[in-house]
Amino acid sequence: MNLRNILIIISSVLMVISVIPYLIDIIKKKTKPRLMSWLIWSVLNGISCAASLVDHQYSTAIFLSLSCLGTISVVILGWGSGIKKILPIDIFCLVGAIVGLILWAVFNSPSMAVLFTIAIDLVGCIPTFIHSWNKPQEETWVSFVISLFAAVLTLFTVTQWRVTAYVYPIYFILANLSMTLIILLRRRQIDNNTRYI
């Protein structure tokens, strides 16, 4: 077995493991996911996974399929205790996902689908970023860190520098790093403010 295959396996295992702390915290009622964000991520990961498969970028497709399974499991398990409020930005993101599929079909370009879904995904992150800033104790930073490392390993498995292969892992690294920093820095800030009250 070569190094690339080993990295794909490790990345896949990390993607599966990454959602476990989040699911445990949902069960314990410590984490309250914004369900629309997680649902949107599921749809967008699914679209990008399909685009990667069509473009024969299998390691990225494996990464995105496991990410999709993780986000769907958060929606299912979090349905009872998660935040179900639908914001205009959520509707925009779902419409954007449909537009991405249409653009893919019209231009026959998996790369365009991936780039469009990343743009929509970034917009879809905004409510969760805001929630993490306002209530960092309701998010599980460990899951985002593990996902980040899975994305880094996936990036090392890329053999062709095609948009469908490397752009989503790079985006995933940046988004998960940002989420982790927001959660940890805000928790620290809130703890410091509480200590001096």
C-alpha positions in Angstrom: 0.0 0.0 0.0 1.5 3.4 -1.0 1.6 6.6 1.1 -1.3 8.2 -0.8 -3.7 5.3 0.0 -2.6 5.4 3.6 -3.4 9.1 3.8 -6.8 8.5 2.2 -7.6 5.9 4.8 -6.4 8.1 7.7 -8.3 11.1 6.3 -11.5 9.0 5.9 -11.2 7.7 9.5 -10.7 11.3 10.8 -13.8 12.4 8.9 -15.9 9.7 10.5 -14.4 10.4 14.0 -14.8 14.2 13.7 -18.5 14.1 14.0 -18.6 11.8 17.1 -17.7 14.5 19.7 -20.4 16.8 18.1 -23.0 14.1 18.2 -22.1 13.2 21.8 -22.5 16.9 22.8 -25.9 17.0 21.0 -27.0 14.0 23.1 -25.8 15.7 26.3 -27.6 18.9 25.2 -24.3 20.8 25.3 -24.3 21.6 21.6 -27.2 23.2 19.8 -26.6 23.0 16.0 -28.2 25.5 13.6 -30.0 22.8 11.7 -30.4 24.8 8.5 -26.6 25.4 8.2 -26.0 21.7 8.7 -28.7 20.8 6.1 -27.2 23.2 3.6 -23.7 21.8 4.2 -25.1 18.3 3.5 -26.6 19.4 0.2 -23.5 21.3 -0.9 -21.1 18.5 0.2 -23.3 16.1 -1.8 -23.1 18.3 -4.9 -19.4 18.8 -4.7 -18.9 15.1 -4.0 -20.8 14.3 -7.2 -18.8 16.8 -9.2 -15.5 15.3 -7.9 -16.7 11.8 -8.8 -17.6 12.9 -12.3 -14.2 14.5 -12.7 -12.5 11.3 -11.4 -11.1 13.0 -8.2 -11.8 10.1 -6.0 -9.9 11.0 -2.8 -11.7 14.4 -2.6 -15.0 12.6 -3.4 -14.4 10.1 -0.5 -13.7 13.1 1.8 -16.8 15.0 0.7 -19.1 11.9 0.9 -18.0 11.2 4.5 -18.4 14.9 5.3 -21.9 14.7 3.9 -22.8 11.7 6.0 -21.5 13.5 9.1 -23.5 16.7 8.4 -26.7 14.6 7.8 -26.2 12.7 11.0 -26.0 16.1 12.9 -29.3 17.2 11.3 -31.0 13.9 12.2 -29.7 13.7 15.8 -30.0 17.4 16.4 -33.6 17.6 15.2 -35.0 17.5 18.7 -32.7 20.1 20.4 -31.1 22.0 17.5 -32.0 25.5 16.4 -34.7 25.2 13.6 -35.2 28.8 12.8 -35.0 29.5 9.1 -33.4 32.7 8.1 -33.5 34.5 4.7 -29.8 33.5 4.2 -30.8 29.8 4.5 -33.3 30.1 1.7 -30.7 32.0 -0.4 -28.2 29.1 0.2 -30.7 26.4 -0.8 -31.7 28.3 -4.0 -27.9 28.9 -4.7 -27.4 25.1 -4.4 -30.1 24.5 -7.1 -28.5 27.3 -9.3 -25.1 25.5 -8.9 -26.7 22.3 -10.2 -28.3 24.1 -13.1 -25.0 25.8 -14.0 -23.2 22.4 -13.9 -25.8 20.9 -16.3 -25.8 23.9 -18.7 -22.0 24.3 -18.9 -21.2 20.7 -18.3 -18.5 21.9 -15.8 -18.0 20.0 -12.5 -15.4 22.7 -11.6 -18.1 25.4 -11.9 -20.4 23.4 -9.6 -17.7 23.1 -7.0 -16.7 26.8 -7.1 -20.4 27.9 -6.9 -21.1 25.5 -4.0 -18.1 26.8 -2.1 -19.3 30.4 -2.5 -22.8 29.4 -1.3 -21.3 27.3 1.5 -19.4 30.3 2.7 -22.5 32.3 2.9 -24.3 29.4 4.6 -21.5 29.4 7.3 -22.4 33.0 8.4 -25.3 32.0 10.7 -23.2 29.3 12.4 -20.3 31.8 12.7 -22.6 34.3 14.4 -24.0 31.6 16.7 -20.5 30.4 17.6 -19.6 34.0 18.4 -22.7 34.7 20.5 -22.9 31.3 22.2 -19.5 29.5 21.8 -20.4 27.1 24.6 -23.1 25.6 22.3 -20.5 24.5 19.7 -18.0 21.6 19.8 -14.6 22.9 18.6 -12.9 19.5 18.7 -15.1 18.3 15.7 -13.9 21.2 13.6 -10.3 20.6 14.4 -10.5 16.9 13.5 -12.2 17.8 10.2 -9.5 20.4 9.5 -6.8 17.7 9.8 -8.8 15.3 7.6 -8.9 18.1 4.9 -5.1 18.7 5.2 -4.5 14.9 4.7 -6.9 14.9 1.7 -5.0 17.8 0.2 -1.8 15.7 0.3 -3.5 13.0 -1.7 -4.3 15.2 -4.7 -2.5 14.1 -7.8 -4.0 16.5 -10.3 -4.3 20.2 -9.6 -7.8 20.4 -10.7 -10.5 22.6 -9.1 -12.6 19.5 -8.3 -9.6 18.0 -6.4 -8.0 20.7 -4.3 -10.3 23.7 -3.9 -12.8 22.1 -1.5 -10.2 20.7 0.9 -8.5 24.1 1.0 -11.8 25.8 1.7 -12.6 23.2 4.3 -9.3 23.9 6.1 -9.9 27.7 6.2 -13.6 27.4 7.2 -12.9 24.9 10.0 -9.9 26.8 11.3 -12.0 30.0 11.4 -14.8 28.2 13.3 -12.4 26.7 15.8 -10.7 30.1 16.5 -14.1 31.8 16.9 -15.3 29.2 19.4 -12.1 29.1 21.4 -11.3 32.8 21.5 -14.9 33.7 22.4 -15.0 31.1 25.2 -11.8 32.5 26.6 -13.0 36.1 26.3 -16.3 35.2 28.0 -14.5 33.3 30.8 -12.2 36.3 31.4 -15.1 38.7 31.5 -17.0 36.5 33.9 -14.0 36.1 36.2 -13.8 39.9 36.7 -17.5 40.5 37.4 
